Amino acid sequence: MVQEFNKVGVVGLGTMGAGIVEVFARAGFAVTGVEIDDAAVERGRAHITGSLGRARDKGKISQEEHDTILGRIALTTDRERLADADFAVEAVPERLEIKRDVFTDLDRICPPGTILATNTSSLSVTEIAALTDRPSLVVGLHFFNPAPVMKLVEVVTTPTTDAQTAAVAEEVAKRIGKTPVCVGDRAGFAANALLVPYINDAVAAYERRLASREEIDAAMTGAAGLPMGPLTLADLVGLDVCLAVMDVLWEEFRTPRYAAAPLLRRMVAAGLLGRKTGRGFYAYGDQREGEAGRAEEPPQGPIAAELRGGGLGFGLADLLLAPHMDDALRMVGDGYATAVDVDTAMRFGCGYPKGPVELAEERGAADVDRVLRAAADAGLASYAPSPLTAKAARESGRT
């Protein structure tokens, strides 16, 4: 069935949508990208041509391949041009009223058998599917930024998604060179439900003045070999995006684990969103000049001193890494995803050299359990070990 696919529609040509257009065109599909007006179309075109131009200049594709890929792409403001699309992907901003407009149109315009996919990272795919008369043909296809580079695609199914729809979406993901992880429709899916609470923990640690921003970032890149620290990553993702995901997780689960750090909410309210606004936890672009060469002084409070000196029985990397590993084990224990899927999601979607379940296995569940309980006793955390962590710790005979 997948081999018969040729024409793909993409609605939304922002950074993510333009990257999705490029990914499908590189894989040999004829792609029609749609935006709201001519200016947005040209911005999308600039994203695509810039990305392909950089790939050509770096020798990753030839001039001939560059021209062939561009030849497969048509950009327009007319959604009616998707009337012959075999597969359609929505990549518009994360607001349900915007997506409602898009899916109502796609449902009307596209042929009855066309699968409609949403790239949402925080909204309910089930609610989006309910906007159409074809809920069995609606699926989440969550790409990661930058789409041409990141290998993960989360294929998200709803209670109404047909099994064949899910299978086709998974095969499409493979055909465009991605590694699919198939999960059900739940807040945050797999990757964001693990990544963003970890970022939130780092924000909370910074807000409590347990360590400087540089110490927090260095602890995680050093302890887990992550490509960047959590506060740098928050700036890259966008603090508004992090807050939106935390709020969605809170609405679904209503546990302290998913309460956004107050500092995160205040920074978003102040417009300090990270790289895209020039300032978040760090400064960028023109605003960087005022912070050139300046690193924060290490916090001097008693808890910070104990943490730095090892008086609490665990270090800063432990404080951030243990709940992150525990979240992964909770996800596996809940039956939402397998250990392999969890680690695959974090490796291919977030650049982890090792997934959190693998890290937990190396560390030992008993030690993860010990750190979590010690942190709670010290008043630094409000969560208890997950049932799977606690069970593994008991079975180890060390607790």
BELHUMO-V476344 format. One record per residue. D_LAST is the distance of its C-alpha to the last C-alpha in Angstrom with 2 decimals. Layout:
# BELHUMO-V476344
d_last->D_LAST
d_last->D_LAST
This chain:
# BELHUMO-V476344
d_last->53.09
d_last->51.55
d_last->54.31
d_last->56.87
d_last->55.39
d_last->57.51
d_last->57.90
d_last->55.02
d_last->55.25
d_last->53.05
d_last->53.49
d_last->52.50
d_last->53.21
d_last->50.97
d_last->48.78
d_last->46.57
d_last->49.45
d_last->51.61
d_last->48.83
d_last->48.50
d_last->52.29
d_last->52.14
d_last->49.36
d_last->51.36
d_last->54.62
d_last->53.16
d_last->52.14
d_last->55.74
d_last->55.82
d_last->58.70
d_last->57.09
d_last->58.65
d_last->56.90
d_last->57.84
d_last->57.68
d_last->59.08
d_last->61.99
d_last->63.73
d_last->61.99
d_last->58.55
d_last->59.83
d_last->60.96
d_last->57.66
d_last->55.97
d_last->58.55
d_last->57.88
d_last->54.14
d_last->54.96
d_last->57.76
d_last->55.83
d_last->52.81
d_last->54.99
d_last->57.15
d_last->54.25
d_last->53.11
d_last->56.69
d_last->57.07
d_last->53.91
d_last->55.26
d_last->52.66
d_last->55.49
d_last->59.21
d_last->61.94
d_last->62.92
d_last->59.40
d_last->59.27
d_last->62.55
d_last->61.66
d_last->58.41
d_last->60.29
d_last->62.95
d_last->60.49
d_last->59.66
d_last->61.74
d_last->60.93
d_last->62.51
d_last->62.40
d_last->63.52
d_last->60.80
d_last->63.50
d_last->63.35
d_last->60.13
d_last->62.21
d_last->61.80
d_last->58.13
d_last->56.10
d_last->52.78
d_last->52.25
d_last->49.47
d_last->49.24
d_last->47.98
d_last->49.30
d_last->47.55
d_last->44.60
d_last->46.70
d_last->47.12
d_last->50.82
d_last->51.55
d_last->49.72
d_last->51.55
d_last->54.84
d_last->53.88
d_last->52.60
d_last->55.56
d_last->57.84
d_last->56.01
d_last->56.01
d_last->59.75
d_last->60.70
d_last->58.68
d_last->59.66
d_last->58.05
d_last->55.85
d_last->54.51
d_last->50.74
d_last->49.84
d_last->46.69
d_last->45.15
d_last->43.37
d_last->41.66
d_last->38.33
d_last->37.62
d_last->39.97
d_last->39.59
d_last->41.23
d_last->41.82
d_last->43.90
d_last->45.81
d_last->46.55
d_last->47.89
d_last->50.51
d_last->52.24
d_last->54.08
d_last->52.07
d_last->48.36
d_last->47.72
d_last->48.85
d_last->46.70
d_last->43.53
d_last->41.44
d_last->41.95
d_last->39.83
d_last->40.85
d_last->39.30
d_last->41.36
d_last->43.38
d_last->44.09
d_last->46.14
d_last->43.31
d_last->39.97
d_last->39.27
d_last->37.06
d_last->38.60
d_last->36.58
d_last->38.52
d_last->37.80
d_last->38.97
d_last->39.73
d_last->40.11
d_last->43.80
d_last->43.61
d_last->45.36
d_last->43.48
d_last->46.42
d_last->46.24
d_last->42.63
d_last->43.55
d_last->46.52
d_last->44.59
d_last->42.04
d_last->44.93
d_last->46.69
d_last->43.64
d_last->43.69
d_last->47.46
d_last->47.26
d_last->44.84
d_last->41.58
d_last->38.21
d_last->37.60
d_last->34.33
d_last->35.07
d_last->33.23
d_last->34.15
d_last->35.55
d_last->32.75
d_last->32.67
d_last->32.12
d_last->32.04
d_last->29.43
d_last->30.18
d_last->31.12
d_last->28.32
d_last->25.92
d_last->28.22
d_last->29.62
d_last->26.51
d_last->25.36
d_last->28.84
d_last->28.60
d_last->25.42
d_last->27.46
d_last->30.36
d_last->28.27
d_last->26.98
d_last->30.62
d_last->31.83
d_last->29.52
d_last->30.98
d_last->27.69
d_last->29.51
d_last->32.88
d_last->33.57
d_last->34.09
d_last->30.78
d_last->28.95
d_last->30.85
d_last->30.60
d_last->26.82
d_last->26.47
d_last->29.31
d_last->27.97
d_last->24.26
d_last->24.79
d_last->28.45
d_last->29.56
d_last->33.35
d_last->33.41
d_last->31.31
d_last->30.46
d_last->33.25
d_last->35.81
d_last->34.74
d_last->35.13
d_last->38.65
d_last->39.40
d_last->38.22
d_last->39.85
d_last->38.23
d_last->40.14
d_last->38.64
d_last->35.08
d_last->35.87
d_last->37.45
d_last->34.41
d_last->32.08
d_last->34.54
d_last->34.68
d_last->30.88
d_last->30.99
d_last->33.83
d_last->32.05
d_last->28.51
d_last->29.07
d_last->25.57
d_last->24.94
d_last->23.44
d_last->27.02
d_last->28.98
d_last->31.17
d_last->30.96
d_last->34.08
d_last->35.28
d_last->35.37
d_last->37.59
d_last->39.82
d_last->40.35
d_last->41.42
d_last->43.76
d_last->45.25
d_last->45.92
d_last->43.63
d_last->42.42
d_last->41.89
d_last->44.10
d_last->46.40
d_last->47.52
d_last->47.47
d_last->44.74
d_last->41.13
d_last->38.48
d_last->40.94
d_last->44.71
d_last->46.64
d_last->50.27
d_last->52.78
d_last->50.21
d_last->48.45
d_last->51.32
d_last->50.34
d_last->46.88
d_last->47.97
d_last->46.21
d_last->44.31
d_last->40.58
d_last->38.78
d_last->37.94
d_last->34.24
d_last->33.13
d_last->33.37
d_last->31.28
d_last->28.69
d_last->25.66
d_last->27.15
d_last->27.70
d_last->24.14
d_last->22.91
d_last->25.53
d_last->24.81
d_last->21.06
d_last->20.72
d_last->18.19
d_last->15.68
d_last->16.58
d_last->19.98
d_last->22.41
d_last->21.80
d_last->18.05
d_last->19.13
d_last->21.42
d_last->19.86
d_last->16.32
d_last->17.85
d_last->20.45
d_last->18.16
d_last->16.32
d_last->19.86
d_last->20.69
d_last->17.81
d_last->18.85
d_last->22.39
d_last->21.59
d_last->19.59
d_last->22.61
d_last->24.86
d_last->27.01
d_last->26.93
d_last->25.68
d_last->23.48
d_last->26.74
d_last->28.65
d_last->26.20
d_last->26.29
d_last->30.04
d_last->30.66
d_last->29.07
d_last->30.65
d_last->34.10
d_last->34.21
d_last->32.62
d_last->33.15
d_last->29.55
d_last->29.56
d_last->26.21
d_last->24.87
d_last->21.69
d_last->20.05
d_last->21.04
d_last->19.72
d_last->16.28
d_last->16.38
d_last->17.50
d_last->14.95
d_last->11.95
d_last->10.23
d_last->6.85
d_last->9.34
d_last->11.28
d_last->8.68
d_last->8.20
d_last->12.00
d_last->12.79
d_last->11.13
d_last->12.74
d_last->15.91
d_last->16.12
d_last->15.75
d_last->18.50
d_last->20.66
d_last->21.03
d_last->19.84
d_last->20.27
d_last->18.02
d_last->14.62
d_last->12.69
d_last->14.67
d_last->13.93
d_last->13.95
d_last->11.45
d_last->8.96
d_last->10.00
d_last->9.81
d_last->6.26
d_last->5.61
d_last->8.48
d_last->7.56
d_last->5.82
d_last->3.82
d_last->0.00
